[in-house]
């Protein structure tokens, strides 16, 4: 569920993987890994993503409806 949610949040903002990566201070291959489901975010990264997208970590993880 996480891989679909992060991609949806990114696309809602019309950001490329590289743009999201730049905003988070990571390489685009990390974002690519999240979206492919081959990589899991650390707790710190999950919080940074939630802050950036203005959502909860539960929403990113698919535990609640996407808001």
C-alpha positions in Angstrom: 0.0 0.0 0.0 2.9 2.4 0.8 4.2 2.3 -2.7 0.9 3.3 -4.2 0.3 6.0 -1.7 3.7 7.7 -2.0 3.3 7.7 -5.8 -0.2 9.1 -5.6 0.8 11.9 -3.2 3.7 12.8 -5.4 1.7 12.8 -8.6 -1.0 15.0 -7.0 1.6 17.7 -6.7 3.0 17.1 -10.2 6.4 16.2 -8.8 8.9 13.9 -10.5 10.7 11.3 -8.4 13.7 13.6 -8.7 11.8 16.6 -7.4 10.5 14.7 -4.4 14.0 13.3 -3.7 15.5 16.9 -3.9 12.9 18.1 -1.4 13.8 15.3 1.0 17.6 15.5 0.4 17.9 12.0 -1.0 18.7 10.4 -4.3 15.9 9.7 -6.8 16.8 6.0 -6.6 15.6 5.9 -3.1 12.2 7.3 -4.1 12.1 4.9 -7.1 12.7 2.0 -4.6 9.8 3.2 -2.4 7.5 3.3 -5.4 8.7 -0.1 -6.7 8.2 -1.6 -3.3 11.9 -2.8 -3.1 12.8 -0.3 -0.3 11.1 0.6 2.9 11.5 4.1 4.5 13.0 4.5 7.9 10.8 6.0 10.6 12.5 9.4 10.2 11.9 9.3 6.4 8.3 8.3 6.9 7.8 11.3 9.2 9.5 13.6 6.7 7.3 12.3 3.9 4.2 12.9 6.0 5.3 16.4 6.9 6.1 17.2 3.3 2.8 15.9 2.0 0.8 17.3 4.9 -0.7 13.9 5.9 -0.4 11.4 8.6 2.0 8.5 8.6 -1.0 6.2 8.9 -2.3 7.7 5.7 1.0 7.0 3.9 1.0 3.4 5.2 -2.6 2.8 4.1 -3.9 2.4 7.6 -6.4 5.2 7.1 -8.1 6.7 4.1 -5.9 9.0 2.0 -6.4 12.6 3.0 
